[in-house]
Amino acid sequence: MITTVNRDIILVLSVVGVVFGLIGGIAAFLNAYSGYSHFPAITKRKRIIMSIEFGVLGFSIAVLAVVVVFFFIGKISL
């Protein structure tokens, strides 16, 4: 069965994914930086780089989760 993709749903998917992705990415960054700050052997530059990696991962997971939810509820079908 082929379902047409509604442009409104794509817009909602984009907005929800980006908003929650940003929130998730910022939360992951702050949590990782806070955790790494307990280790004095890790330089500040290294802590920031590693925390940014977790922030990007958090953003990606949040966006992917929104896409998966929309597929599971049947709003988008390829």
Biopython code that builds the backbone (N, CA, C, O; Angstrom):
import numpy as np
from Bio.PDB.StructureBuilder import StructureBuilder

atoms = [
    (1, "MET", "N", (0.847, -1.179, 0.000)),
    (1, "MET", "CA", (0.000, 0.000, 0.000)),
    (1, "MET", "C", (0.893, 1.243, 0.000)),
    (1, "MET", "O", (1.807, 1.357, 0.817)),
    (2, "ILE", "N", (0.630, 2.148, -0.899)),
    (2, "ILE", "CA", (1.402, 3.375, -1.011)),
    (2, "ILE", "C", (0.576, 4.526, -0.451)),
    (2, "ILE", "O", (-0.567, 4.746, -0.853)),
    (3, "THR", "N", (1.167, 5.242, 0.467)),
    (3, "THR", "CA", (0.521, 6.399, 1.071)),
    (3, "THR", "C", (1.263, 7.642, 0.619)),
    (3, "THR", "O", (2.493, 7.677, 0.633)),
    (4, "THR", "N", (0.520, 8.657, 0.219)),
    (4, "THR", "CA", (1.175, 9.903, -0.173)),
    (4, "THR", "C", (1.657, 10.635, 1.065)),
    (4, "THR", "O", (1.029, 10.575, 2.123)),
    (5, "VAL", "N", (2.771, 11.321, 0.922)),
    (5, "VAL", "CA", (3.353, 12.046, 2.031)),
    (5, "VAL", "C", (2.776, 13.464, 2.044)),
    (5, "VAL", "O", (2.897, 14.208, 1.070)),
    (6, "ASN", "N", (2.158, 13.812, 3.144)),
    (6, "ASN", "CA", (1.551, 15.121, 3.299)),
    (6, "ASN", "C", (2.639, 16.134, 3.680)),
    (6, "ASN", "O", (3.442, 15.873, 4.576)),
    (7, "ARG", "N", (2.665, 17.271, 3.012)),
    (7, "ARG", "CA", (3.682, 18.293, 3.297)),
    (7, "ARG", "C", (3.563, 18.838, 4.720)),
    (7, "ARG", "O", (4.572, 19.198, 5.326)),
    (8, "ASP", "N", (2.361, 18.903, 5.253)),
    (8, "ASP", "CA", (2.179, 19.387, 6.622)),
    (8, "ASP", "C", (2.852, 18.449, 7.624)),
    (8, "ASP", "O", (3.433, 18.899, 8.611)),
    (9, "ILE", "N", (2.770, 17.152, 7.365)),
    (9, "ILE", "CA", (3.384, 16.186, 8.266)),
    (9, "ILE", "C", (4.899, 16.306, 8.213)),
    (9, "ILE", "O", (5.567, 16.193, 9.241)),
    (10, "ILE", "N", (5.446, 16.533, 7.028)),
    (10, "ILE", "CA", (6.894, 16.716, 6.907)),
    (10, "ILE", "C", (7.327, 17.969, 7.657)),
    (10, "ILE", "O", (8.369, 17.965, 8.313)),
    (11, "LEU", "N", (6.549, 19.036, 7.569)),
    (11, "LEU", "CA", (6.866, 20.259, 8.299)),
    (11, "LEU", "C", (6.839, 20.019, 9.804)),
    (11, "LEU", "O", (7.746, 20.446, 10.518)),
    (12, "VAL", "N", (5.811, 19.343, 10.287)),
    (12, "VAL", "CA", (5.717, 19.035, 11.714)),
    (12, "VAL", "C", (6.885, 18.156, 12.134)),
    (12, "VAL", "O", (7.492, 18.385, 13.180)),
    (13, "LEU", "N", (7.200, 17.153, 11.326)),
    (13, "LEU", "CA", (8.323, 16.266, 11.614)),
    (13, "LEU", "C", (9.620, 17.054, 11.718)),
    (13, "LEU", "O", (10.420, 16.820, 12.623)),
    (14, "SER", "N", (9.826, 17.973, 10.810)),
    (14, "SER", "CA", (11.047, 18.775, 10.826)),
    (14, "SER", "C", (11.126, 19.660, 12.060)),
    (14, "SER", "O", (12.163, 19.713, 12.722)),
    (15, "VAL", "N", (10.056, 20.344, 12.369)),
    (15, "VAL", "CA", (10.061, 21.264, 13.514)),
    (15, "VAL", "C", (10.219, 20.496, 14.824)),
    (15, "VAL", "O", (11.046, 20.863, 15.660)),
    (16, "VAL", "N", (9.441, 19.446, 15.008)),
    (16, "VAL", "CA", (9.518, 18.667, 16.244)),
    (16, "VAL", "C", (10.888, 18.020, 16.380)),
    (16, "VAL", "O", (11.475, 18.025, 17.462)),
    (17, "GLY", "N", (11.399, 17.463, 15.289)),
    (17, "GLY", "CA", (12.707, 16.820, 15.335)),
    (17, "GLY", "C", (13.821, 17.783, 15.682)),
    (17, "GLY", "O", (14.689, 17.462, 16.493)),
    (18, "VAL", "N", (13.809, 18.955, 15.082)),
    (18, "VAL", "CA", (14.863, 19.934, 15.345)),
    (18, "VAL", "C", (14.750, 20.496, 16.765)),
    (18, "VAL", "O", (15.759, 20.635, 17.455)),
    (19, "VAL", "N", (13.552, 20.814, 17.198)),
    (19, "VAL", "CA", (13.377, 21.398, 18.534)),
    (19, "VAL", "C", (13.814, 20.407, 19.612)),
    (19, "VAL", "O", (14.620, 20.739, 20.481)),
    (20, "PHE", "N", (13.278, 19.193, 19.548)),
    (20, "PHE", "CA", (13.648, 18.207, 20.561)),
    (20, "PHE", "C", (15.081, 17.725, 20.376)),
    (20, "PHE", "O", (15.732, 17.328, 21.342)),
    (21, "GLY", "N", (15.571, 17.757, 19.151)),
    (21, "GLY", "CA", (16.963, 17.415, 18.907)),
    (21, "GLY", "C", (17.903, 18.416, 19.552)),
    (21, "GLY", "O", (18.905, 18.032, 20.157)),
    (22, "LEU", "N", (17.585, 19.697, 19.427)),
    (22, "LEU", "CA", (18.406, 20.722, 20.069)),
    (22, "LEU", "C", (18.374, 20.596, 21.592)),
    (22, "LEU", "O", (19.405, 20.706, 22.256)),
    (23, "ILE", "N", (17.195, 20.366, 22.127)),
    (23, "ILE", "CA", (17.083, 20.191, 23.575)),
    (23, "ILE", "C", (17.887, 18.977, 24.025)),
    (23, "ILE", "O", (18.613, 19.043, 25.017)),
    (24, "GLY", "N", (17.762, 17.877, 23.301)),
    (24, "GLY", "CA", (18.509, 16.671, 23.640)),
    (24, "GLY", "C", (20.006, 16.856, 23.489)),
    (24, "GLY", "O", (20.779, 16.371, 24.316)),
    (25, "GLY", "N", (20.423, 17.552, 22.444)),
    (25, "GLY", "CA", (21.840, 17.798, 22.224)),
    (25, "GLY", "C", (22.455, 18.674, 23.295)),
    (25, "GLY", "O", (23.561, 18.408, 23.765)),
    (26, "ILE", "N", (21.743, 19.714, 23.681)),
    (26, "ILE", "CA", (22.239, 20.607, 24.737)),
    (26, "ILE", "C", (22.303, 19.863, 26.063)),
    (26, "ILE", "O", (23.274, 19.998, 26.809)),
    (27, "ALA", "N", (21.275, 19.080, 26.358)),
    (27, "ALA", "CA", (21.281, 18.317, 27.607)),
    (27, "ALA", "C", (22.423, 17.302, 27.628)),
    (27, "ALA", "O", (23.081, 17.133, 28.654)),
    (28, "ALA", "N", (22.661, 16.631, 26.510)),
    (28, "ALA", "CA", (23.752, 15.657, 26.447)),
    (28, "ALA", "C", (25.103, 16.347, 26.607)),
    (28, "ALA", "O", (25.985, 15.834, 27.295)),
    (29, "PHE", "N", (25.267, 17.499, 25.980)),
    (29, "PHE", "CA", (26.523, 18.249, 26.110)),
    (29, "PHE", "C", (26.777, 18.634, 27.559)),
    (29, "PHE", "O", (27.863, 18.403, 28.091)),
    (30, "LEU", "N", (25.772, 19.221, 28.192)),
    (30, "LEU", "CA", (25.943, 19.671, 29.575)),
    (30, "LEU", "C", (26.200, 18.506, 30.524)),
    (30, "LEU", "O", (27.025, 18.612, 31.431)),
    (31, "ASN", "N", (25.505, 17.411, 30.320)),
    (31, "ASN", "CA", (25.694, 16.241, 31.175)),
    (31, "ASN", "C", (27.100, 15.665, 30.995)),
    (31, "ASN", "O", (27.760, 15.324, 31.977)),
    (32, "ALA", "N", (27.555, 15.556, 29.764)),
    (32, "ALA", "CA", (28.887, 15.014, 29.502)),
    (32, "ALA", "C", (29.959, 15.948, 30.052)),
    (32, "ALA", "O", (30.917, 15.486, 30.671)),
    (33, "TYR", "N", (29.813, 17.250, 29.837)),
    (33, "TYR", "CA", (30.819, 18.193, 30.330)),
    (33, "TYR", "C", (30.891, 18.154, 31.853)),
    (33, "TYR", "O", (31.974, 18.203, 32.437)),
    (34, "SER", "N", (29.739, 18.066, 32.478)),
    (34, "SER", "CA", (29.709, 17.982, 33.933)),
    (34, "SER", "C", (30.411, 16.717, 34.419)),
    (34, "SER", "O", (31.143, 16.745, 35.408)),
    (35, "GLY", "N", (30.187, 15.634, 33.732)),
    (35, "GLY", "CA", (30.838, 14.379, 34.122)),
    (35, "GLY", "C", (32.338, 14.413, 33.910)),
    (35, "GLY", "O", (33.099, 13.945, 34.758)),
    (36, "TYR", "N", (32.768, 14.965, 32.781)),
    (36, "TYR", "CA", (34.199, 15.026, 32.497)),
    (36, "TYR", "C", (34.932, 16.024, 33.396)),
    (36, "TYR", "O", (36.145, 15.913, 33.578)),
    (37, "SER", "N", (34.222, 16.980, 33.950)),
    (37, "SER", "CA", (34.890, 17.986, 34.784)),
    (37, "SER", "C", (35.402, 17.399, 36.095)),
    (37, "SER", "O", (36.184, 18.047, 36.789)),
    (38, "HIS", "N", (34.984, 16.203, 36.443)),
    (38, "HIS", "CA", (35.452, 15.558, 37.668)),
    (38, "HIS", "C", (36.830, 14.916, 37.503)),
    (38, "HIS", "O", (37.415, 14.435, 38.474)),
    (39, "PHE", "N", (37.342, 14.911, 36.279)),
    (39, "PHE", "CA", (38.643, 14.299, 36.018)),
    (39, "PHE", "C", (39.657, 15.393, 35.677)),
    (39, "PHE", "O", (39.649, 15.903, 34.557)),
    (40, "PRO", "N", (40.515, 15.757, 36.606)),
    (40, "PRO", "CA", (41.459, 16.857, 36.368)),
    (40, "PRO", "C", (42.509, 16.531, 35.301)),
    (40, "PRO", "O", (43.131, 17.447, 34.763)),
    (41, "ALA", "N", (42.716, 15.275, 34.988)),
    (41, "ALA", "CA", (43.710, 14.908, 33.984)),
    (41, "ALA", "C", (43.248, 15.248, 32.563)),
    (41, "ALA", "O", (44.069, 15.340, 31.650)),
    (42, "ILE", "N", (41.958, 15.430, 32.379)),
    (42, "ILE", "CA", (41.420, 15.763, 31.059)),
    (42, "ILE", "C", (41.450, 17.279, 30.898)),
    (42, "ILE", "O", (40.911, 18.007, 31.733)),
    (43, "THR", "N", (42.078, 17.752, 29.828)),
    (43, "THR", "CA", (42.171, 19.194, 29.604)),
    (43, "THR", "C", (40.796, 19.769, 29.252)),
    (43, "THR", "O", (39.889, 19.046, 28.839)),
    (44, "LYS", "N", (40.669, 21.066, 29.423)),
    (44, "LYS", "CA", (39.389, 21.722, 29.134)),
    (44, "LYS", "C", (39.028, 21.570, 27.656)),
    (44, "LYS", "O", (37.866, 21.339, 27.323)),
    (45, "ARG", "N", (40.003, 21.696, 26.782)),
    (45, "ARG", "CA", (39.748, 21.543, 25.342)),
    (45, "ARG", "C", (39.242, 20.142, 25.027)),
    (45, "ARG", "O", (38.301, 19.985, 24.249)),
    (46, "LYS", "N", (39.850, 19.132, 25.616)),
    (46, "LYS", "CA", (39.440, 17.746, 25.391)),
    (46, "LYS", "C", (38.039, 17.495, 25.941)),
    (46, "LYS", "O", (37.244, 16.782, 25.328)),
    (47, "ARG", "N", (37.735, 18.093, 27.118)),
    (47, "ARG", "CA", (36.384, 17.953, 27.690)),
    (47, "ARG", "C", (35.337, 18.539, 26.766)),
    (47, "ARG", "O", (34.273, 17.953, 26.568)),
    (48, "ILE", "N", (35.643, 19.704, 26.198)),
    (48, "ILE", "CA", (34.686, 20.355, 25.291)),
    (48, "ILE", "C", (34.489, 19.519, 24.040)),
    (48, "ILE", "O", (33.357, 19.332, 23.595)),
    (49, "ILE", "N", (35.566, 19.017, 23.471)),
    (49, "ILE", "CA", (35.460, 18.217, 22.239)),
    (49, "ILE", "C", (34.647, 16.952, 22.487)),
    (49, "ILE", "O", (33.754, 16.622, 21.707)),
    (50, "MET", "N", (34.955, 16.245, 23.570)),
    (50, "MET", "CA", (34.215, 15.016, 23.871)),
    (50, "MET", "C", (32.748, 15.311, 24.186)),
    (50, "MET", "O", (31.870, 14.524, 23.831)),
    (51, "SER", "N", (32.479, 16.426, 24.843)),
    (51, "SER", "CA", (31.099, 16.791, 25.162)),
    (51, "SER", "C", (30.325, 17.181, 23.914)),
    (51, "SER", "O", (29.134, 16.890, 23.806)),
    (52, "ILE", "N", (30.993, 17.838, 22.968)),
    (52, "ILE", "CA", (30.332, 18.172, 21.702)),
    (52, "ILE", "C", (29.966, 16.900, 20.946)),
    (52, "ILE", "O", (28.909, 16.827, 20.320)),
    (53, "GLU", "N", (30.838, 15.901, 21.006)),
    (53, "GLU", "CA", (30.516, 14.625, 20.356)),
    (53, "GLU", "C", (29.243, 14.026, 20.943)),
    (53, "GLU", "O", (28.388, 13.535, 20.205)),
    (54, "PHE", "N", (29.115, 14.063, 22.260)),
    (54, "PHE", "CA", (27.895, 13.552, 22.886)),
    (54, "PHE", "C", (26.689, 14.426, 22.548)),
    (54, "PHE", "O", (25.580, 13.914, 22.394)),
    (55, "GLY", "N", (26.891, 15.729, 22.431)),
    (55, "GLY", "CA", (25.794, 16.614, 22.051)),
    (55, "GLY", "C", (25.278, 16.316, 20.659)),
    (55, "GLY", "O", (24.068, 16.293, 20.430)),
    (56, "VAL", "N", (26.189, 16.088, 19.731)),
    (56, "VAL", "CA", (25.790, 15.738, 18.361)),
    (56, "VAL", "C", (25.076, 14.388, 18.349)),
    (56, "VAL", "O", (24.083, 14.211, 17.643)),
    (57, "LEU", "N", (25.580, 13.450, 19.125)),
    (57, "LEU", "CA", (24.922, 12.147, 19.220)),
    (57, "LEU", "C", (23.522, 12.283, 19.811)),
    (57, "LEU", "O", (22.581, 11.655, 19.326)),
    (58, "GLY", "N", (23.379, 13.095, 20.851)),
    (58, "GLY", "CA", (22.062, 13.327, 21.445)),
    (58, "GLY", "C", (21.091, 13.965, 20.462)),
    (58, "GLY", "O", (19.920, 13.589, 20.409)),
    (59, "PHE", "N", (21.577, 14.932, 19.683)),
    (59, "PHE", "CA", (20.748, 15.559, 18.661)),
    (59, "PHE", "C", (20.305, 14.526, 17.627)),
    (59, "PHE", "O", (19.131, 14.472, 17.259)),
    (60, "SER", "N", (21.237, 13.716, 17.166)),
    (60, "SER", "CA", (20.930, 12.714, 16.140)),
    (60, "SER", "C", (19.916, 11.692, 16.639)),
    (60, "SER", "O", (18.997, 11.321, 15.908)),
    (61, "ILE", "N", (20.076, 11.238, 17.866)),
    (61, "ILE", "CA", (19.153, 10.249, 18.416)),
    (61, "ILE", "C", (17.759, 10.835, 18.577)),
    (61, "ILE", "O", (16.774, 10.148, 18.305)),
    (62, "ALA", "N", (17.649, 12.075, 19.006)),
    (62, "ALA", "CA", (16.335, 12.697, 19.168)),
    (62, "ALA", "C", (15.638, 12.863, 17.826)),
    (62, "ALA", "O", (14.437, 12.613, 17.722)),
    (63, "VAL", "N", (16.363, 13.279, 16.805)),
    (63, "VAL", "CA", (15.771, 13.432, 15.474)),
    (63, "VAL", "C", (15.357, 12.063, 14.933)),
    (63, "VAL", "O", (14.267, 11.918, 14.380)),
    (64, "LEU", "N", (16.210, 11.075, 15.089)),
    (64, "LEU", "CA", (15.891, 9.728, 14.620)),
    (64, "LEU", "C", (14.673, 9.166, 15.345)),
    (64, "LEU", "O", (13.848, 8.487, 14.734)),
    (65, "ALA", "N", (14.555, 9.442, 16.639)),
    (65, "ALA", "CA", (13.405, 8.955, 17.404)),
    (65, "ALA", "C", (12.101, 9.545, 16.869)),
    (65, "ALA", "O", (11.093, 8.842, 16.784)),
    (66, "VAL", "N", (12.111, 10.818, 16.511)),
    (66, "VAL", "CA", (10.906, 11.448, 15.960)),
    (66, "VAL", "C", (10.546, 10.813, 14.616)),
    (66, "VAL", "O", (9.370, 10.568, 14.343)),
    (67, "VAL", "N", (11.534, 10.548, 13.786)),
    (67, "VAL", "CA", (11.279, 9.906, 12.491)),
    (67, "VAL", "C", (10.691, 8.511, 12.701)),
    (67, "VAL", "O", (9.732, 8.134, 12.027)),
    (68, "VAL", "N", (11.253, 7.755, 13.618)),
    (68, "VAL", "CA", (10.754, 6.399, 13.887)),
    (68, "VAL", "C", (9.322, 6.443, 14.405)),
    (68, "VAL", "O", (8.497, 5.620, 14.007)),
    (69, "VAL", "N", (9.018, 7.383, 15.279)),
    (69, "VAL", "CA", (7.649, 7.496, 15.799)),
    (69, "VAL", "C", (6.666, 7.760, 14.664)),
    (69, "VAL", "O", (5.601, 7.146, 14.615)),
    (70, "PHE", "N", (7.006, 8.654, 13.764)),
    (70, "PHE", "CA", (6.098, 8.945, 12.658)),
    (70, "PHE", "C", (5.926, 7.736, 11.749)),
    (70, "PHE", "O", (4.829, 7.523, 11.231)),
    (71, "PHE", "N", (6.959, 6.944, 11.538)),
    (71, "PHE", "CA", (6.810, 5.730, 10.739)),
    (71, "PHE", "C", (5.914, 4.725, 11.451)),
    (71, "PHE", "O", (5.075, 4.088, 10.815)),
    (72, "PHE", "N", (6.082, 4.574, 12.780)),
    (72, "PHE", "CA", (5.295, 3.597, 13.514)),
    (72, "PHE", "C", (3.821, 3.968, 13.594)),
    (72, "PHE", "O", (2.968, 3.081, 13.587)),
    (73, "ILE", "N", (3.509, 5.226, 13.667)),
    (73, "ILE", "CA", (2.087, 5.586, 13.730)),
    (73, "ILE", "C", (1.459, 5.634, 12.354)),
    (73, "ILE", "O", (0.264, 5.903, 12.224)),
    (74, "GLY", "N", (2.246, 5.379, 11.331)),
    (74, "GLY", "CA", (1.696, 5.223, 9.998)),
    (74, "GLY", "C", (1.417, 6.498, 9.252)),
    (74, "GLY", "O", (0.642, 6.493, 8.296)),
    (75, "LYS", "N", (2.018, 7.582, 9.657)),
    (75, "LYS", "CA", (1.767, 8.840, 8.969)),
    (75, "LYS", "C", (2.592, 8.983, 7.699)),
    (75, "LYS", "O", (2.181, 9.671, 6.765)),
    (76, "ILE", "N", (3.750, 8.339, 7.658)),
    (76, "ILE", "CA", (4.616, 8.422, 6.486)),
    (76, "ILE", "C", (4.944, 7.011, 6.054)),
    (76, "ILE", "O", (5.322, 6.183, 6.882)),
    (77, "SER", "N", (4.809, 6.729, 4.800)),
    (77, "SER", "CA", (5.156, 5.424, 4.268)),
    (77, "SER", "C", (5.924, 5.617, 2.982)),
    (77, "SER", "O", (5.507, 6.385, 2.116)),
    (78, "LEU", "N", (7.045, 4.927, 2.848)),
    (78, "LEU", "CA", (7.849, 5.050, 1.639)),
    (78, "LEU", "C", (7.535, 3.949, 0.670)),
    (78, "LEU", "O", (8.121, 3.892, -0.411)),
]
sb = StructureBuilder()
sb.init_structure("model")
sb.init_model(0)
sb.init_chain("A")
sb.init_seg("    ")
for serial, (resi, resn, name, xyz) in enumerate(atoms, 1):
    if name == "N":
        sb.init_residue(resn, " ", resi, " ")
    sb.init_atom(name, np.array(xyz, "f"), 0.0, 1.0, " ", f" {name:<3s}", serial, name[0])
structure = sb.get_structure()
